[in-house]
């Protein structure tokens, strides 16, 4: 602290509203189509299954709904943002039979 200016913030302290530089911004938005990055056997889901973001849960989670081909909900799962990714323009969707673990 500077004795001449008692209100001066030391240069090694960041202002409280400044985010750390290593914090990633939230990249998913509600209704985004996302791809599951890992298997979730308890829900019968596999890496590569496609879902829709229902809610964004800051700082780094999303709630994703996975549906059957007929539109019935299979599961609504809260996932970290690194457990899903955006669908790439070069990807095509496919279907498979769902198998739930016992």
Number of C-alpha atoms within 10 A of each C-alpha: 10 9 7 7 8 8 9 10 12 10 8 6 7 11 10 6 6 7 10 8 6 6 9 10 9 14 11 20 13 13 14 17 19 22 21 22 16 14 14 14 13 11 16 15 20 16 14 17 19 23 24 19 21 19 17 20 15 11 12 16 18 25 18 26 20 23 16 14 11 6 8 9 11 16 16 16 16 17 16 14 19 12 16 24 17 13 17 10 6 5 7 7 8 9 9 8 8 12 12 12 10 6
